[in-house]
C-alpha cells in the first residue's frame, strides 16, 4: 500500500533542507499529496503568565501578538513558495493553523501516512520537539 499523504510540519522559518527534500521526494515517488503544516499559537495564547494585567496592557499585548502571528505566517508562506517552486510535479498545499503545536500536528498526523520531521540534533527548536512528540 503506497502512502497518499505526507505531512511536513514547519515553523515560521520552514524546516531543514533535508526534511523538505525527503518530503517532496516521497510525495513525488508515491504520487502522494504533500501537506505542509504551519501551526502557529494564536495571540491569546502568547500572553505572559501574570496574575494581573490592566485592560490597556492586555489589549496592547494582544496587538503585538497579532502582528507577530501575521509576521510568522508571512515568513512561512515565503518559505513554502521558495521550497515548492523548483520541486516539479508534486501536489502540495500549505495549511496554516492558529493553535497549539502539539494538538495541531497530532490531528493532522492522524490522517497522514507519513510525517517528516527533523531529528533533535538537526533542529533543536522547541516547536519541532513538540511536533515530534505529537506526530508519534
C-alpha positions in Angstrom: 0.0 0.0 0.0 1.5 3.3 -1.0 1.2 6.5 1.1 -1.4 9.0 -0.1 -0.5 11.9 2.2 2.8 13.1 3.6 2.9 15.6 6.4 5.6 18.2 6.7 5.3 20.4 9.8 7.2 23.7 9.6 7.8 26.7 11.8 7.9 30.3 10.5 11.4 29.7 9.1 10.4 26.4 7.4 12.3 23.2 8.2 15.6 21.7 7.4 16.6 21.3 3.8 16.9 17.5 4.4 13.3 17.3 5.6 12.0 19.3 2.7 13.9 17.2 0.2 12.7 14.0 1.7 9.0 15.1 2.0 8.9 16.4 -1.6 10.7 13.3 -2.9 8.4 10.9 -1.1 5.3 12.8 -2.4 6.7 12.6 -5.9 7.8 9.0 -5.7 4.5 7.7 -4.3 2.3 10.3 -6.2 1.1 11.4 -2.8 -0.3 14.7 -1.6 2.2 16.8 0.5 0.7 18.8 3.3 2.9 21.5 4.7 1.6 22.4 8.1 2.4 25.6 9.9 0.9 25.5 13.4 1.0 29.0 14.9 0.0 29.8 18.5 -2.8 32.4 18.4 -2.3 35.8 20.1 -4.4 34.9 23.1 -2.0 32.0 23.9 1.0 34.2 23.8 0.2 36.3 26.8 2.6 36.3 29.7 1.7 34.4 32.8 0.8 37.3 35.1 -1.7 37.5 37.9 -2.9 40.9 36.8 -2.7 42.8 33.6 -4.6 46.1 33.2 -7.0 46.1 30.3 -4.8 48.7 28.5 -1.7 46.5 28.7 -3.8 43.4 27.8 -5.0 45.0 24.6 -1.6 46.3 23.7 0.0 42.9 24.2 -2.7 41.3 22.1 -2.0 43.8 19.3 1.7 43.0 19.4 0.9 39.3 19.4 -1.4 39.7 16.4 1.4 41.4 14.5 3.8 38.5 15.5 1.3 35.9 14.2 0.9 37.8 10.9 4.7 38.1 10.6 5.2 34.3 11.3 2.5 33.4 8.7 4.1 35.7 6.1 7.5 34.1 6.7 6.0 30.5 6.5 4.3 31.4 3.2 7.6 32.8 1.8 9.5 29.6 2.8 6.7 27.5 1.3 6.7 29.3 -2.0 10.5 29.1 -2.3 10.6 25.4 -1.3 7.9 24.4 -3.7 9.0 26.5 -6.6 11.5 24.1 -8.0 10.0 20.8 -7.0 8.2 19.7 -10.1 5.1 17.6 -10.2 4.0 17.4 -6.6 0.6 18.1 -5.3 1.4 20.3 -2.3 -0.6 22.6 -0.1 0.2 24.9 2.8 -2.1 24.7 5.8 -1.6 27.4 8.5 -3.4 26.6 11.7 -3.7 29.0 14.6 -3.4 26.8 17.6 -1.0 24.9 19.9 1.6 23.0 18.0 1.0 19.6 19.7 -2.7 19.3 19.1 -2.4 20.7 15.5 0.3 18.3 14.5 -1.3 15.3 16.2 -4.6 16.0 14.5 -3.0 16.2 11.0 -0.6 13.3 11.6 -3.6 11.0 12.3 -4.7 11.5 8.7 -1.3 11.4 7.1 0.5 8.2 6.1 4.0 9.6 6.8 5.2 12.6 8.8 8.6 14.1 8.1 10.4 15.9 11.0 14.0 16.9 11.7 16.0 15.0 14.2 16.8 16.5 17.6 20.3 17.4 16.6 19.2 18.9 13.2 16.6 21.3 14.6 16.6 21.8 18.4 13.8 24.3 18.1 11.2 23.8 20.8 8.4 23.8 18.2 9.9 20.7 16.4 10.4 18.9 19.7 6.7 19.3 20.5 5.8 18.4 16.9 7.8 15.2 17.0 6.1 14.1 20.2 2.7 14.9 18.8 3.3 13.1 15.5 4.3 10.0 17.4 
